[in-house]
Amino acid sequence: MRSIDAAAIGTLGIPRLLLMDHAGLALARAVRTLTSASPAPIAVCCGVGFNGGDGLAAARHLHEWGYPLRILVAGRADRLREEPAVYARILRGLGCALRECATAEEAAELGSWLADAGVIIDALLGIGAAGTVREPVASLIRRINGAGKPVVSADIPSGLDGDTGRIQGVAVRAAVTVTFGLPKRGCLIANGPAHVGELVIDPITIPSSLLVP
Ligand SMILES: NC(=O)c1ccc[n+]([C@@H]2O[C@H](COP(=O)([O-])OP(=O)(O)OC[C@H]3O[C@@H](n4cnc5c(N)ncnc54)[C@H](OP(=O)(O)O)[C@@H]3O)[C@@H](O)[C@H]2O)c1
């Protein structure tokens, strides 16, 4: 998928923002299948990489559909990459606050913040993660799993290795995983099937000619 992403974005020139918006839309639709109109907020947990950008893009759609939101960034929001930062700016302009969580101690304060949510979006780590999950993401994953709420994961459950399906210390247990382009091998083998829940595959407008072997 990394080389397909590179071909779509680098070679064909499809703007990353466009793919991110479709990824966000696919996540928002998955939330809508779990709760059609939620009085409880949707908690959107975002990393500072592109996986987090997909979560922020989902937040924009959910806000438009009238869902109350709680948006979390694992780290300092000024570390967000270019396109995710665009969504952060849009969301703030729409009056949606972004809560930062940069340490394990700050993550420990989020128990009820997550438990009060109707659905949790996990957009902390995608296929760019490497090695054992570090703080504050590790503590956030434990809090997400402990909240007892349905979780929609972006691309792969955070903490699951996309290639091997092994848990990198700790991993989200999702109710639904919306995977972008093609399913990641790690979703299908080892610990993957026990963590992905229902697997939804969305092409996010990546041309089908790139998705066939
Ligand atoms: N919208 C699009 O255009 C598009 C297209 C395809 C895919 N995607 C999405 O983008 C994702 C890939 O994005 P990405 O390459 O930016 O990677 P990522 O999956 O978002 O992960 C990168 C981030 O995770 C952190 N990280 C890496 N290893 C970690 C660890 N062990 N513990 C804690 N944090 C860790 C990195 O921090 P450091 O930098 O500090 O290491 C970095 O902030 C895909 O899974 C998919 O969701 C988006």
The ligand as an SDF file (V2000), in Angstrom:
LIG
                    3D

 48 52  0  0  0  0  0  0  0  0999 V2000
   -5.1380   10.3440    3.1990 N   0  0  0  0  0  0  0  0  0  0  0  0
   -4.1380    9.8870    2.5230 C   0  0  0  0  0  0  0  0  0  0  0  0
   -3.6330   10.4530    1.6160 O   0  0  0  0  0  0  0  0  0  0  0  0
   -3.6610    8.6040    2.9100 C   0  0  0  0  0  0  0  0  0  0  0  0
   -3.3170    7.7030    1.9450 C   0  0  0  0  0  0  0  0  0  0  0  0
   -2.9040    6.5130    2.3990 C   0  0  0  0  0  0  0  0  0  0  0  0
   -2.8060    6.2980    3.7550 C   0  0  0  0  0  0  0  0  0  0  0  0
   -3.1630    7.2220    4.6720 N   0  0  0  0  0  0  0  0  0  0  0  0
   -3.1160    7.0530    6.0860 C   0  0  0  0  0  0  0  0  0  0  0  0
   -1.8470    7.3850    6.5460 O   0  0  0  0  0  0  0  0  0  0  0  0
   -1.3390    6.3140    7.3490 C   0  0  0  0  0  0  0  0  0  0  0  0
    0.1360    6.3330    7.2710 C   0  0  0  0  0  0  0  0  0  0  0  0
    0.5300    7.6340    7.6860 O   0  0  0  0  0  0  0  0  0  0  0  0
    1.9920    7.9780    8.1910 P   0  0  0  0  0  0  0  0  0  0  0  0
    2.9610    7.4090    7.2320 O   0  0  0  0  0  0  0  0  0  0  0  0
    2.0240    9.4150    8.5060 O   0  0  0  0  0  0  0  0  0  0  0  0
    2.1230    7.1000    9.4910 O   0  0  0  0  0  0  0  0  0  0  0  0
    1.1910    6.9510   10.7690 P   0  0  0  0  0  0  0  0  0  0  0  0
    0.6290    5.5940   10.6940 O   0  0  0  0  0  0  0  0  0  0  0  0
    0.2870    8.1130   10.9160 O   0  0  0  0  0  0  0  0  0  0  0  0
    2.2980    6.9510   11.9010 O   0  0  0  0  0  0  0  0  0  0  0  0
    3.2720    7.9790   11.9870 C   0  0  0  0  0  0  0  0  0  0  0  0
    3.1640    8.6430   13.3240 C   0  0  0  0  0  0  0  0  0  0  0  0
    3.2170    7.6460   14.3420 O   0  0  0  0  0  0  0  0  0  0  0  0
    4.2870    7.9230   15.2340 C   0  0  0  0  0  0  0  0  0  0  0  0
    4.8730    6.6450   15.6120 N   0  0  0  0  0  0  0  0  0  0  0  0
    5.5780    5.7960   14.8390 C   0  0  0  0  0  0  0  0  0  0  0  0
    5.8900    4.6970   15.5130 N   0  0  0  0  0  0  0  0  0  0  0  0
    5.3890    4.8450   16.7620 C   0  0  0  0  0  0  0  0  0  0  0  0
    5.3940    4.0560   17.9330 C   0  0  0  0  0  0  0  0  0  0  0  0
    5.9810    2.8520   17.9730 N   0  0  0  0  0  0  0  0  0  0  0  0
    4.7640    4.5160   19.0400 N   0  0  0  0  0  0  0  0  0  0  0  0
    4.1540    5.7200   19.0420 C   0  0  0  0  0  0  0  0  0  0  0  0
    4.1220    6.5470   17.9490 N   0  0  0  0  0  0  0  0  0  0  0  0
    4.7340    6.0970   16.8260 C   0  0  0  0  0  0  0  0  0  0  0  0
    5.2300    8.8090   14.4820 C   0  0  0  0  0  0  0  0  0  0  0  0
    5.8990    9.6070   15.4050 O   0  0  0  0  0  0  0  0  0  0  0  0
    7.4510    9.9640   15.1770 P   0  0  0  0  0  0  0  0  0  0  0  0
    7.5050   10.7320   13.8970 O   0  0  0  0  0  0  0  0  0  0  0  0
    7.7930   10.7660   16.3980 O   0  0  0  0  0  0  0  0  0  0  0  0
    8.1530    8.6340   15.1170 O   0  0  0  0  0  0  0  0  0  0  0  0
    4.2860    9.6050   13.6000 C   0  0  0  0  0  0  0  0  0  0  0  0
    3.7300   10.6860   14.3190 O   0  0  0  0  0  0  0  0  0  0  0  0
   -2.0520    5.0910    6.8210 C   0  0  0  0  0  0  0  0  0  0  0  0
   -2.1520    4.0600    7.7470 O   0  0  0  0  0  0  0  0  0  0  0  0
   -3.4160    5.6620    6.4950 C   0  0  0  0  0  0  0  0  0  0  0  0
   -4.2340    5.7080    7.6380 O   0  0  0  0  0  0  0  0  0  0  0  0
   -3.5820    8.3680    4.2570 C   0  0  0  0  0  0  0  0  0  0  0  0
  1  2  1  0
  2  3  2  0
  2  4  1  0
  4  5  1  0
  4 48  2  0
  5  6  2  0
  6  7  1  0
  7  8  2  0
  8  9  1  0
  8 48  1  0
  9 10  1  0
  9 46  1  0
 10 11  1  0
 11 12  1  0
 11 44  1  0
 12 13  1  0
 13 14  1  0
 14 15  2  0
 14 16  1  0
 14 17  1  0
 17 18  1  0
 18 19  2  0
 18 20  1  0
 18 21  1  0
 21 22  1  0
 22 23  1  0
 23 24  1  0
 23 42  1  0
 24 25  1  0
 25 26  1  0
 25 36  1  0
 26 27  1  0
 26 35  1  0
 27 28  2  0
 28 29  1  0
 29 30  1  0
 29 35  2  0
 30 31  1  0
 30 32  2  0
 32 33  1  0
 33 34  2  0
 34 35  1  0
 36 37  1  0
 36 42  1  0
 37 38  1  0
 38 39  2  0
 38 40  1  0
 38 41  1  0
 42 43  1  0
 44 45  1  0
 44 46  1  0
 46 47  1  0
M  CHG  2   8   1  16  -1
M  END
$$$$
